[in-house]
Amino acid sequence: GRSSLDLTMKEMCLTDGQERAEDDSNEDELTDTEHCYSCKQRINIDGIVAMERAYHKDCFQCVSCGKVIQARFNVKDKQPFCDICFQEEAERCNICSGLITGDSLKSGDKYFHPYCMKCSVCSIELSGTYFTAGNALVCPDCHKATLEHCSVCGDVLSGAFYKVADDNICEKCYKNQLSLCPSCQTPVEGKMLKLSDKVYHPACFNCSVCERNLAGVAFTQDDEKKIHCTECFQKKHASICAGCTFAIIPEKGETTAERIRVQGKDFHPKCFKCEDCELKFDSRTPGHECYPLDTAFLCRICNLARINNSQQKYIR
């Protein structure tokens, strides 16, 4: 701190080996009244007290120019200065550029007279809490009035916020507006996948059967809006071969699968063959045609054979 003090004179002498002092100051606060604070020598006579320290009169000097201080002096950083040196060393007010010889306020590396440190908006003197906006000083009320507010709840945006179109939205309101991922039931922000009226985290967009991630790959929805990879959807909804009883689905690397449908039954092409001799049916090849008999699918030869066998049994 800085202040300007009057020199307190103290005459000191020895009488009958005892020390006698006349001083109006509180000697209980002095650390050593017998020795000079400057030269460390014993004070026998002509002593003075300043800043709760004892000095020889000639030892009480300005720390800047060395001039003996006779009367009024100034204090800075607990050191005595004469008026001239003090003015040269003293800080200047950042507002009025005037010399600061008494109490001051400090903001960063700048000093102010208490009466000069005012709010740049309403001009009220600042004491206690204040805010800075560039080089300006702002009181708490004006600072609050100039802050951005959440476009949803109206609260001051004191922390992280989001810019949505032309609106500023606080973090709480922003997250309340987010859609929930149908898979994990947590808000979706950042990267997302949108399907109809639902929004998914990319990591949650998985096949409902095998749980394979489908972000960026082909997928299908069933009538219940469940997501399936192509393979699982085909297995779930594909026709069943009447010959081998397996689903008729595309081979690996293919997108379609051939199917033969006869009398309401489905077959893999390789499974559509004579039930008796296993001749593969192919209408494009003579002799490989299909000749159904009741519910059986037979080649011409096996068809005739069954008919003959049936007639012979009937004759007997």
ABEGO torsion letter per residue (X at the ends): XBBBBBBBBBBBBBBGGBBBBBBABBAAABABAABBAAAGBBBABGBBBBGGBBBBAAABBBAAAGBBBABBBBBBGGBBBBAAAAAAABBBBAAAGBBBABBBBBBEABBBBAAABBBAAAGBBBBEBBBBBEABBBBAAAAAAABBBBAAAGBBBABBBBBBEABBBBAAAAAAABBBBAAAGBBBBEBBBBBEABBBBAAABBBAAAGBBABGBBBBBBAAGBBBBAAAAAAAABBBBAAAGBBBBBBBGBABBBBBBBGGBBBBAAABBBAAAGBBBBAABBGABBBBBEABBBBAAAAAAAAAAAAAAAAX
